[in-house]
Amino acid sequence: MRALLPLCPKCGILMTLKKEGERSLWTCRRCGYSEEKVQLVKREQIVHTQREKVIVVEDGGSYKAMPKTAATCPECGHNEAYYWMVQTRRGDEGMTRFYRCTKCGRTWREYH
């Protein structure tokens, strides 16, 4: 969900929220225009592809539900691995991609 902030209909700049007693008003700092606060939340349903719906679950050593990619295992040198991505650091930094060798099962990571 993203909140949409109103623009002044008279001069077009971003309005600020002010409290006057029990009322909340959107007010323009430039021209003084004001209006009652209304619900300004945009709701949007996100539709995922089947590939995005893959859930990483280890079930008795089987990783069949995980996508595969070409990656060289640092343990055995095999060139195919399962992979998944996780946000392990701050939101403004890149994702961390994890790999698991399809041959020996070694797990390693790569920062993006």
Backbone torsions as a table, in degrees:
resi	resn	phi	psi	omega
1	MET	NA	134.9	176.9
2	ARG	-121.4	135.3	176.5
3	ALA	-83.9	135.7	177.3
4	LEU	-101.7	123.8	-179.9
5	LEU	-91.5	138.4	-175.0
6	PRO	-79.1	149.6	172.9
7	LEU	-104.8	146.7	179.2
8	CYS	-64.1	128.7	179.6
9	PRO	-71.6	-16.0	-179.5
10	LYS	-89.4	-48.5	-174.9
11	CYS	-117.8	-8.2	172.3
12	GLY	83.3	6.8	178.5
13	ILE	-92.5	165.7	-178.8
14	LEU	-67.1	130.9	-179.8
15	MET	-88.6	154.0	178.1
16	THR	-111.6	154.3	-178.9
17	LEU	-91.3	127.6	177.6
18	LYS	-126.7	148.6	179.1
19	LYS	-104.5	126.5	174.8
20	GLU	-124.3	95.2	-176.2
21	GLY	66.8	-120.2	179.4
22	GLU	-88.9	-11.8	-175.5
23	ARG	-94.5	147.8	172.4
24	SER	-112.6	128.8	-177.2
25	LEU	-124.3	139.4	167.6
26	TRP	-85.6	125.6	-175.0
27	THR	-128.3	139.9	177.0
28	CYS	-89.4	127.2	-179.8
29	ARG	-74.0	-25.2	-176.9
30	ARG	-81.4	-53.4	-173.2
31	CYS	-107.5	-9.7	177.8
32	GLY	88.0	-2.6	178.0
33	TYR	-57.6	140.7	176.8
34	SER	-143.2	155.6	177.9
35	GLU	-151.7	156.7	179.3
36	GLU	-60.4	145.7	176.6
37	LYS	-69.8	131.7	174.6
38	VAL	-120.8	162.1	179.1
39	GLN	-66.7	116.4	-177.2
40	LEU	-120.1	55.8	-179.5
41	VAL	-113.7	128.1	177.4
42	LYS	-94.4	125.9	177.2
43	ARG	-108.6	135.4	-177.9
44	GLU	-144.5	132.3	179.8
45	GLN	-88.8	131.8	179.5
46	ILE	-99.4	125.9	179.5
47	VAL	-101.9	125.0	-178.5
48	HIS	-100.3	147.6	173.7
49	THR	-76.4	167.3	-179.7
50	GLN	-60.9	-36.8	180.0
51	ARG	-64.4	-36.7	179.0
52	GLU	-71.5	-19.6	-177.6
53	LYS	-85.3	-0.2	-178.3
54	VAL	-62.7	127.7	179.5
55	ILE	-106.0	131.8	-179.3
56	VAL	-85.4	109.6	-179.4
57	VAL	-138.1	129.0	175.4
58	GLU	-90.4	119.8	-177.6
59	ASP	-124.3	89.4	179.2
60	GLY	64.6	32.8	178.3
61	GLY	88.6	-0.7	-179.1
62	SER	-95.1	130.6	-179.3
63	TYR	-121.1	32.2	-173.3
64	LYS	-62.5	-27.5	-177.3
65	ALA	-80.2	-10.1	-176.4
66	MET	-88.5	143.6	177.3
67	PRO	-71.4	154.6	-179.9
68	LYS	-112.0	156.0	176.7
69	THR	-149.2	166.6	175.4
70	ALA	-80.9	118.6	178.4
71	ALA	-156.8	139.7	-178.2
72	THR	-90.6	123.7	-179.8
73	CYS	-72.2	129.0	179.1
74	PRO	-71.6	-15.0	-178.7
75	GLU	-87.6	-55.4	-173.0
76	CYS	-113.5	-8.9	178.6
77	GLY	82.8	1.3	177.8
78	HIS	-61.8	149.3	-172.1
79	ASN	-107.7	25.7	177.0
80	GLU	-140.4	137.7	-178.1
81	ALA	-146.7	152.9	168.8
82	TYR	-77.9	153.8	178.3
83	TYR	-144.1	156.2	172.7
84	TRP	-154.3	156.4	-177.6
85	MET	-119.2	141.5	-178.3
86	VAL	-138.4	141.2	173.9
87	GLN	-83.4	100.7	-175.2
88	THR	-102.2	-12.3	-179.0
89	ARG	-121.0	-161.8	-179.0
90	ARG	-60.6	156.1	-177.1
91	GLY	-63.7	-23.7	-179.4
92	ASP	-90.1	4.9	177.9
93	GLU	-107.8	163.8	-176.0
94	GLY	-66.8	165.2	178.4
95	MET	-76.9	159.6	173.6
96	THR	-104.6	125.7	178.3
97	ARG	-97.8	127.7	177.5
98	PHE	-103.2	144.0	177.7
99	TYR	-124.9	148.1	172.6
100	ARG	-135.4	120.3	-177.3
101	CYS	-59.3	134.1	-180.0
102	THR	-75.1	-16.1	-178.9
103	LYS	-94.5	-56.8	-173.9
104	CYS	-102.2	-14.1	177.2
105	GLY	86.2	4.1	178.6
106	ARG	-64.6	138.8	178.1
107	THR	-111.3	134.6	175.6
108	TRP	-143.0	170.7	-176.2
109	ARG	-130.0	161.2	177.9
110	GLU	-141.3	129.0	179.7
111	TYR	-89.6	139.6	178.2
112	HIS	-112.0	NA	NA
